[in-house]
Amino acid sequence: MLNTPRRSILMFLSLFAFCSQLQAAERPNILIIFTDDQGINDVGCYGSEIPTPHIDQLAKEGLLFRQYYSASAICTPSRFGILTGRNPTRSQDQLLGALMFMSDIDQNRGIQPGETTIADVLQQNGYQTALLGKWHLGHGTESFLPTAHGFDLFRGHTGGCIDYFTMTYGNIPDWYHNQRHVSENGYATDLITEEAEHFLKDQQTTDKPFFLFLSYNAPHFGKGWSPGDQSPVNIMQARGDDLKRVGTIKDKVRREFAAMTVSLDDGIGRVMSSLKNNGLDQNTLVIFMTDHGGDYVYGGNNQPFRGAKATLFEGGIRVPCIIRWPGKIKAGTETNEVAWALDLFPTICHFANVDPDGLTLDGKDISGLLTRQKPVGTRELYWQLGPHAELKRGRWSALRQGDWKYIQDAGGEEFLFDLKADPYEKQNLTQSQAAKLTELQERRDTLVKTLTPQVKSIAP
């Protein structure tokens, strides 16, 4: 027979192990489905003519946002914002435009050590972490890869786009298994989906919760190779069978974009089925959103909102977002509360029972909104886009404060809108609301000084 002290110790250890297991079981898995160049009118449940039944099903089972914003209107800063929970203006390398895969300067730019990601924090607190798909936060050295920034597993590409069939940027290899280039053939959307299915199946044999950042490159255009010009070329890469499914869309580019979108939606359906088949769906917080507005040149659509990708009108930054968690988030609901991608970091930390350890975060914990429909209050959101000579883009800034929104575009023109009365930004109030204009100009200037780090200058 065990003596009393030893029996007491064993009972304590058993109770501690049980409580630890219970706590782990209560912490949700996190799945972020992040799509590329998909505007608010490119999703069926937001009014698009493109059928997206699997994304629509998420809305039937979760909460759909009507005033949700991306961290930027451009790929790289949007990803920096969602993953770090910090305004991209804070980034050490001033990641306010797209990193260019073939640029010599951009070989040495990207997310830096010390720019903590949500994956870093979750990994340090017992989560299995993976990034599958598009990265676009640095590509020159291994220190820029996802595996150096909190992700246990990386399968995907580092550039802004990729050839959907050869997994190359033009003719340059850009498909990784962690730090190693690999040769892959198939269709990029399917490869990313298959990697997600494998990852989810593997979770059956682990006692860790997981964080999966599922970053599809679709429906962004592909990056093919022109043998005649010996240079990369932007190209729509829809498959024939998918084109037949959207044959009623008359415009050729829009039809190609739609075909790439229905393939993406198929992939999301497969991932959700895999969650269910592996017994994971009830305790997984699923977040669907897009990185920014669509690009009309390549088939995207942000109507009825003004503007597009690479602008700070609503069409560039107001994006689809749906969040699902059975039993915790009421199914089939909508909200007009203002939220944005930077809110995800503190919100995920709340649900994962993780202390972000004093990190400077620019979002708000909206867990109360998700689970109890608690209003988030008046918001102040700031965006900045940097100049980009290669893509012929200029500097923009925008500030939303309550229902007021101030914009200065690349040409220096200023705009002031009352979004409550004018959500489509048709009436510029700079002349009739001079005091409000000055107030928001001054606040914008203060935020620029506050958020911008002291960084070394970068040659244009």
C-alpha positions in Angstrom: 0.0 0.0 0.0 1.2 3.5 -0.9 2.0 5.8 2.1 -0.1 8.9 2.5 2.3 11.5 1.2 3.2 9.5 -1.9 -0.5 8.8 -2.6 -1.3 12.5 -2.2 1.5 13.4 -4.7 0.2 11.0 -7.3 -3.3 12.2 -6.9 -2.1 15.8 -7.3 -0.2 14.9 -10.5 -3.1 13.0 -11.9 -5.4 16.0 -11.2 -2.9 18.4 -12.7 -2.6 16.2 -15.9 -6.4 16.0 -16.1 -6.8 19.8 -15.8 -4.0 20.4 -18.3 -5.7 18.1 -20.8 -9.1 19.7 -20.1 -7.6 23.2 -20.7 -6.0 22.0 -24.0 -9.3 20.5 -25.1 -11.1 23.8 -24.4 -8.7 25.8 -26.4 -10.0 26.0 -30.0 -8.1 25.1 -33.1 -7.7 28.2 -35.3 -8.2 28.0 -39.1 -7.8 31.3 -41.1 -8.8 30.9 -44.8 -7.2 33.9 -46.5 -7.9 34.4 -50.2 -6.2 36.7 -52.7 -7.6 39.6 -54.7 -11.1 38.5 -54.0 -13.4 41.6 -53.7 -16.6 42.0 -51.8 -18.7 41.3 -55.0 -16.8 38.1 -55.7 -18.5 36.0 -53.0 -22.0 34.7 -53.5 -23.4 35.6 -50.1 -22.3 39.2 -50.6 -24.3 39.4 -53.8 -21.9 38.1 -56.5 -23.1 36.3 -59.6 -20.2 33.9 -59.0 -21.4 30.7 -57.2 -19.5 30.1 -54.0 -21.8 27.6 -52.1 -19.1 26.5 -49.7 -18.2 30.0 -48.6 -21.9 30.8 -48.4 -22.3 27.8 -46.1 -19.9 29.3 -43.7 -22.2 32.3 -43.5 -25.2 30.1 -42.8 -23.2 28.6 -40.0 -21.5 31.7 -38.6 -21.3 35.5 -38.5 -21.1 37.6 -41.6 -19.5 41.1 -41.3 -20.8 44.0 -43.3 -18.1 46.5 -42.3 -14.9 44.5 -42.1 -11.6 45.9 -43.3 -8.3 44.5 -44.4 -5.0 45.8 -43.0 -4.1 47.2 -46.4 -5.2 47.4 -50.0 -2.0 45.6 -51.2 -0.8 42.0 -50.6 2.3 42.3 -48.5 1.2 44.9 -46.0 -2.2 43.1 -45.7 -0.3 39.9 -44.7 2.0 41.8 -42.3 -1.1 43.3 -40.6 -3.1 40.1 -40.1 -0.1 38.1 -38.9 1.5 40.6 -36.5 -1.6 42.4 -35.3 0.3 45.7 -36.0 -0.4 48.4 -38.5 1.9 47.9 -41.5 3.2 51.4 -41.1 5.0 50.1 -38.0 7.0 47.5 -40.1 10.8 47.9 -39.9 11.2 47.6 -43.6 8.2 49.9 -44.4 6.3 47.1 -46.1 3.7 49.4 -47.5 3.7 48.0 -51.1 4.1 44.6 -52.7 7.5 42.9 -52.4 8.7 42.2 -55.9 10.1 38.7 -56.4 12.7 39.7 -59.0 13.7 43.0 -57.4 17.3 43.2 -56.1 16.3 45.6 -53.3 13.4 43.3 -52.2 15.8 40.4 -51.8 16.8 42.1 -48.5 13.4 43.3 -47.3 10.6 41.5 -45.5 9.3 40.7 -42.0 12.2 41.0 -39.5 13.2 39.2 -36.4 11.3 40.7 -33.5 8.2 41.4 -35.5 6.2 38.8 -33.6 3.5 36.9 -35.4 0.4 35.2 -34.0 2.1 32.0 -35.1 5.1 32.8 -32.9 2.8 33.4 -29.9 0.6 30.3 -30.4 3.6 28.1 -31.1 5.2 29.1 -27.9 2.0 28.2 -26.1 1.5 24.7 -27.3 -0.1 25.1 -30.7 0.9 23.2 -33.8 1.3 25.8 -36.5 1.3 25.7 -40.3 1.2 28.1 -43.3 0.0 26.6 -46.5 -0.1 28.6 -49.7 1.1 32.2 -50.3 3.5 34.0 -47.9 4.7 37.2 -49.6 6.5 38.6 -46.5 10.1 38.0 -47.8 11.9 35.6 -50.0 15.6 36.5 -50.2 16.9 34.3 -47.4 15.8 31.6 -45.0 15.3 34.2 -42.3 12.4 35.6 -44.2 10.6 32.2 -44.6 7.5 31.3 -42.5 9.5 28.7 -40.5 11.6 31.6 -39.0 8.4 33.3 -37.9 6.5 30.8 -35.8 5.3 28.2 -38.4 6.3 24.6 -37.8 5.2 23.7 -41.3 5.3 25.6 -44.6 4.1 24.4 -47.9 3.7 27.0 -50.6 5.3 30.0 -52.4 6.9 33.2 -51.3 6.3 35.6 -54.2 3.2 37.6 -54.9 1.9 35.1 -57.4 2.8 31.9 -59.1 2.2 29.9 -62.2 -0.8 27.7 -61.2 0.5 24.7 -63.2 4.3 24.8 -62.8 4.6 26.4 -59.3 7.2 28.8 -60.6 7.4 32.6 -60.7 7.7 32.8 -64.5 10.4 30.2 -64.8 12.0 30.6 -61.4 11.2 27.9 -58.8 9.1 29.1 -55.9 7.5 26.2 -54.2 8.7 25.2 -50.8 8.6 22.4 -48.3 9.7 24.3 -45.3 13.2 25.7 -46.3 13.6 23.5 -49.4 12.6 24.2 -53.0 10.7 21.3 -54.5 9.3 20.6 -57.9 5.5 20.3 -58.0 3.0 19.9 -60.8 -0.8 20.0 -60.7 -2.9 23.0 -60.0 -1.9 25.4 -57.2 -5.4 25.7 -55.7 -5.7 21.9 -55.5 -2.1 21.5 -54.1 -2.8 23.9 -51.3 -6.1 22.1 -50.5 -4.5 18.7 -50.5 -1.8 19.9 -48.1 -4.5 21.2 -45.8 -6.3 17.9 -46.0 -3.1 16.0 -45.0 -2.4 18.5 -42.2 -5.9 18.1 -40.7 -5.7 14.3 -40.9 -2.5 14.4 -39.0 -4.2 16.3 -36.2 -6.0 13.1 -35.2 -2.9 11.8 -33.7 -1.7 14.8 -31.7 -3.0 16.3 -28.4 -2.0 19.8 -29.4 -4.5 22.4 -30.8 -3.5 23.7 -34.2 -3.3 27.1 -36.0 -3.5 26.8 -39.7 -3.1 29.9 -41.9 -4.5 28.6 -45.2 -3.4 31.3 -47.6 -4.8 30.6 -51.1 -3.2 32.4 -54.1 -6.5 32.2 -55.9 -8.2 34.0 -57.5 -5.2 36.2 -58.1 -3.8 36.0 -61.6 -0.9 33.6 -62.3 2.7 34.4 -63.2 3.5 32.6 -66.4 6.6 32.8 -68.7 6.8 34.3 -72.2 9.4 32.4 -74.2 9.3 35.1 -76.9 10.0 37.9 -74.5 12.0 35.8 -72.1 10.2 37.4 -69.2 7.4 36.7 -66.7 3.8 37.6 -67.7 0.6 38.0 -65.8 -1.9 35.5 -67.0 -5.4 34.2 -66.0 -5.0 30.5 -65.4 -8.5 28.9 -65.3 -9.1 25.3 -66.1 -11.4 24.3 -68.9 -13.9 22.4 -66.8 -14.2 25.3 -64.4 -14.7 27.7 -67.3 -17.7 25.6 -68.4 -19.3 26.0 -64.9 -19.4 29.8 -65.3 -20.1 30.0 -69.0 -23.0 32.4 -68.6 -20.6 35.2 -67.6 -20.0 37.1 -70.9 -16.9 39.1 -70.1 -13.8 36.9 -70.9 -11.6 38.1 -68.0 -14.5 38.1 -65.5 -15.3 34.5 -66.6 -11.7 33.4 -66.1 -11.6 35.0 -62.7 -14.9 33.3 -61.9 -13.6 29.9 -62.9 -10.6 30.4 -60.6 -13.0 31.4 -57.9 -15.3 28.4 -58.1 -12.2 26.1 -58.0 -11.2 28.0 -54.8 -14.6 27.5 -53.4 -14.4 23.8 -54.1 -11.1 23.7 -52.2 -12.7 25.5 -49.2 -15.5 22.9 -49.3 -13.0 20.1 -49.2 -11.2 21.6 -46.2 -14.4 22.0 -44.3 -15.3 18.4 -45.1 -11.9 17.3 -43.8 -12.4 19.2 -40.6 -15.7 17.3 -40.1 -14.4 13.9 -41.1 -11.5 14.2 -38.7 -13.8 15.2 -35.8 -12.3 18.7 -35.6 -15.1 21.0 -36.8 -16.9 21.6 -33.5 -13.8 23.0 -31.8 -12.3 24.9 -34.6 -12.7 28.7 -35.0 -12.9 29.2 -38.8 -12.2 32.7 -40.1 -12.7 33.4 -43.8 -11.6 36.7 -45.3 -9.8 38.2 -48.3 -6.6 40.2 -48.3 -8.0 43.3 -49.9 -10.4 44.4 -52.7 -10.4 42.9 -56.2 -8.6 44.2 -59.2 -10.9 45.1 -62.1 -8.2 44.6 -64.7 -8.0 41.0 -63.7 -11.7 40.3 -63.3 -12.4 41.3 -59.6 -15.4 43.3 -58.5 -16.0 45.5 -55.5 -19.3 46.9 -56.4 -21.3 48.8 -55.0 -18.2 50.3 -53.3 -15.9 52.8 -54.9 -12.3 51.9 -55.8 -10.3 48.7 -56.0 -7.0 47.0 -55.0 -4.2 49.5 -54.3 -6.6 52.3 -53.5 -8.0 53.3 -50.0 -11.6 53.9 -51.1 -13.9 51.3 -49.6 -13.6 49.0 -52.6 -9.9 48.5 -51.8 -10.2 47.7 -48.1 -13.7 46.7 -47.2 -13.7 42.9 -47.6 -15.7 39.8 -47.1 -15.3 38.2 -43.6 -17.2 35.3 -42.1 -16.4 33.7 -38.7 -17.7 30.3 -37.7 -17.5 28.4 -34.4 -20.3 25.9 -33.7 -21.9 26.4 -30.3 -20.0 29.6 -29.6 -20.9 31.9 -32.5 -24.6 32.1 -33.4 -25.3 30.7 -36.9 -26.8 32.7 -39.7 -26.1 36.1 -38.2 -24.8 39.4 -39.5 -23.1 42.4 -37.9 -22.6 46.0 -38.9 -20.0 46.6 -36.3 -16.7 47.9 -37.6 -13.8 45.5 -37.4 -10.6 44.8 -39.2 -7.9 42.2 -39.7 -5.7 43.6 -36.9 -8.5 42.5 -34.4 -7.8 38.9 -35.1 -4.5 38.7 -33.1 -5.9 39.8 -29.7 -9.1 37.9 -30.3 -7.4 34.7 -31.1 -5.2 35.2 -28.0 -8.3 35.6 -25.9 -9.9 32.3 -27.2 -6.5 30.5 -26.9 -6.1 31.6 -23.3 -2.8 33.2 -24.3 -1.3 36.4 -22.9 0.3 38.4 -25.7 3.0 39.5 -23.2 2.9 43.2 -23.6 3.1 43.2 -27.4 2.1 46.5 -29.1 -1.1 45.5 -31.0 -3.2 47.9 -33.0 -6.4 45.8 -33.0 -9.1 45.2 -30.5 -10.3 41.9 -28.9 -13.7 41.4 -30.5 -14.4 38.1 -28.8 -17.5 39.6 -27.1 -18.9 40.6 -30.4 -18.4 37.1 -31.8 -19.9 35.2 -28.9 -22.3 37.7 -27.3 -23.0 40.2 -30.0 -21.4 42.9 -27.7 -20.8 46.2 -29.6 -17.2 47.1 -30.1 -17.7 50.8 -29.9 -16.4 53.6 -32.0 -13.3 52.7 -34.0 -10.3 54.6 -35.4 -8.6 52.8 -38.3 -5.6 54.1 -40.3 -4.1 52.9 -43.5 -1.1 53.9 -45.5 0.2 52.8 -48.9 3.7 53.4 -50.0 4.9 54.6 -53.4 5.9 51.9 -55.9 7.6 53.0 -59.1 7.6 49.6 -60.8 3.9 49.2 -60.4 3.2 53.0 -61.0 1.6 53.4 -57.6 1.8 56.4 -55.4 1.4 57.1 -51.7 -2.0 57.0 -50.1 -3.3 57.5 -46.6 -6.8 57.1 -45.1 -8.3 57.4 -41.7 -11.7 56.2 -40.5 -12.9 57.7 -37.2 -16.4 56.7 -36.3 -18.4 57.2 -39.5 -16.1 59.8 -40.9 -13.4 58.9 -43.4 -10.5 61.0 -44.7 -8.5 60.0 -47.8 -5.5 61.5 -49.5 -4.8 59.8 -52.8 -1.6 59.4 -54.8 -2.1 62.7 -56.6 -2.5 64.6 -53.3 -6.3 65.0 -53.7 -8.2 64.9 -50.5 -11.6 63.4 -49.7 -14.0 63.5 -46.8 -16.9 61.1 -46.5 -19.7 60.4 -44.0 -19.9 56.7 -44.4 -23.1 56.3 -42.5 -24.9 58.6 -45.0 -22.7 57.8 -48.0 -21.1 54.3 -47.8 -20.3 54.4 -51.5 -18.2 57.5 -51.2 -20.0 59.7 -53.8 -20.1 63.0 -52.0 -16.8 64.6 -51.1 -17.4 66.9 -48.1 -14.1 68.7 -47.9 -15.7 72.0 -48.8 -18.7 71.8 -46.5 -17.0 70.2 -43.5 -13.8 72.2 -43.3 -13.4 71.8 -39.5 -13.8 68.1 -39.6 -11.3 67.9 -42.5 -8.7 69.8 -40.6 -9.3 67.6 -37.5 -8.7 64.4 -39.5 -5.7 65.8 -41.3 -4.1 66.6 -38.1 -4.9 63.2 -36.6 -3.5 61.5 -39.7 -0.3 63.5 -39.3 0.0 62.5 -35.7 -0.5 58.8 -36.5 2.2 58.9 -39.2 4.7 60.2 -36.7 3.6 57.8 -34.0 3.5 54.6 -36.1 6.5 55.1 -38.4 9.7 53.5 -37.0 13.1 55.1 -37.4 14.4 53.1 -40.3 17.3 53.4 -42.7 16.4 54.9 -46.0 15.7 52.6 -49.0 16.8 53.6 -52.5 13.9 54.1 -54.9 
